[in-house]
Amino acid sequence: VGGLAILSELIGGLVIYVEISVLVVSVLDVLEGLVVLDVVLV
């Protein structure tokens, strides 16, 4: 039971880490797009 609890904690942490990574990548993508638009408009 203890092993399963540790495993589920690790999986939960991994899921959160992946979600944060995806969020960061999408935010950077949007910022990059804005910078490109800014350069094109100027």
LUMNUKOL-545548 format. One record per residue (C-alpha): chain; x, y, z; residue number from 1. Coordinates in Angstrom, 2 decimals, always signed. Layout:
// residues N
<rec><unit>A</unit><X>X</X><Y>Y</Y><Z>Z</Z><pos>NUM</pos></rec>
...
***
This chain:
// residues 42
<rec><unit>A</unit><X>+0.00</X><Y>+0.00</Y><Z>+0.00</Z><pos>1</pos></rec>
<rec><unit>A</unit><X>+2.84</X><Y>+2.38</Y><Z>+0.87</Z><pos>2</pos></rec>
<rec><unit>A</unit><X>+4.49</X><Y>+1.72</Y><Z>-2.49</Z><pos>3</pos></rec>
<rec><unit>A</unit><X>+1.27</X><Y>+2.46</Y><Z>-4.36</Z><pos>4</pos></rec>
<rec><unit>A</unit><X>+0.80</X><Y>+5.71</Y><Z>-2.45</Z><pos>5</pos></rec>
<rec><unit>A</unit><X>+4.33</X><Y>+6.83</Y><Z>-3.38</Z><pos>6</pos></rec>
<rec><unit>A</unit><X>+3.74</X><Y>+5.80</Y><Z>-7.00</Z><pos>7</pos></rec>
<rec><unit>A</unit><X>+0.47</X><Y>+7.75</Y><Z>-7.24</Z><pos>8</pos></rec>
<rec><unit>A</unit><X>+2.19</X><Y>+10.80</Y><Z>-5.71</Z><pos>9</pos></rec>
<rec><unit>A</unit><X>+4.95</X><Y>+10.56</Y><Z>-8.33</Z><pos>10</pos></rec>
<rec><unit>A</unit><X>+2.43</X><Y>+10.20</Y><Z>-11.17</Z><pos>11</pos></rec>
<rec><unit>A</unit><X>+0.44</X><Y>+13.17</Y><Z>-9.85</Z><pos>12</pos></rec>
<rec><unit>A</unit><X>+3.60</X><Y>+15.28</Y><Z>-9.68</Z><pos>13</pos></rec>
<rec><unit>A</unit><X>+4.55</X><Y>+14.22</Y><Z>-13.20</Z><pos>14</pos></rec>
<rec><unit>A</unit><X>+1.12</X><Y>+15.16</Y><Z>-14.57</Z><pos>15</pos></rec>
<rec><unit>A</unit><X>+1.35</X><Y>+18.60</Y><Z>-12.93</Z><pos>16</pos></rec>
<rec><unit>A</unit><X>+4.88</X><Y>+19.05</Y><Z>-14.31</Z><pos>17</pos></rec>
<rec><unit>A</unit><X>+3.71</X><Y>+18.15</Y><Z>-17.84</Z><pos>18</pos></rec>
<rec><unit>A</unit><X>+0.72</X><Y>+20.50</Y><Z>-17.62</Z><pos>19</pos></rec>
<rec><unit>A</unit><X>+2.96</X><Y>+23.38</Y><Z>-16.47</Z><pos>20</pos></rec>
<rec><unit>A</unit><X>+5.45</X><Y>+22.61</Y><Z>-19.27</Z><pos>21</pos></rec>
<rec><unit>A</unit><X>+2.67</X><Y>+22.67</Y><Z>-21.89</Z><pos>22</pos></rec>
<rec><unit>A</unit><X>+1.35</X><Y>+25.94</Y><Z>-20.44</Z><pos>23</pos></rec>
<rec><unit>A</unit><X>+4.81</X><Y>+27.55</Y><Z>-20.51</Z><pos>24</pos></rec>
<rec><unit>A</unit><X>+5.42</X><Y>+26.40</Y><Z>-24.09</Z><pos>25</pos></rec>
<rec><unit>A</unit><X>+2.06</X><Y>+27.75</Y><Z>-25.27</Z><pos>26</pos></rec>
<rec><unit>A</unit><X>+2.68</X><Y>+31.10</Y><Z>-23.52</Z><pos>27</pos></rec>
<rec><unit>A</unit><X>+6.12</X><Y>+31.36</Y><Z>-25.13</Z><pos>28</pos></rec>
<rec><unit>A</unit><X>+4.55</X><Y>+30.47</Y><Z>-28.47</Z><pos>29</pos></rec>
<rec><unit>A</unit><X>+2.01</X><Y>+33.30</Y><Z>-28.10</Z><pos>30</pos></rec>
<rec><unit>A</unit><X>+4.72</X><Y>+35.76</Y><Z>-27.05</Z><pos>31</pos></rec>
<rec><unit>A</unit><X>+6.86</X><Y>+34.72</Y><Z>-30.02</Z><pos>32</pos></rec>
<rec><unit>A</unit><X>+3.86</X><Y>+35.26</Y><Z>-32.32</Z><pos>33</pos></rec>
<rec><unit>A</unit><X>+3.29</X><Y>+38.73</Y><Z>-30.85</Z><pos>34</pos></rec>
<rec><unit>A</unit><X>+6.96</X><Y>+39.63</Y><Z>-31.35</Z><pos>35</pos></rec>
<rec><unit>A</unit><X>+6.79</X><Y>+38.48</Y><Z>-34.98</Z><pos>36</pos></rec>
<rec><unit>A</unit><X>+3.58</X><Y>+40.50</Y><Z>-35.52</Z><pos>37</pos></rec>
<rec><unit>A</unit><X>+5.22</X><Y>+43.50</Y><Z>-33.88</Z><pos>38</pos></rec>
<rec><unit>A</unit><X>+8.23</X><Y>+43.27</Y><Z>-36.20</Z><pos>39</pos></rec>
<rec><unit>A</unit><X>+5.99</X><Y>+42.85</Y><Z>-39.27</Z><pos>40</pos></rec>
<rec><unit>A</unit><X>+3.78</X><Y>+45.81</Y><Z>-38.31</Z><pos>41</pos></rec>
<rec><unit>A</unit><X>+6.80</X><Y>+48.07</Y><Z>-37.65</Z><pos>42</pos></rec>
***
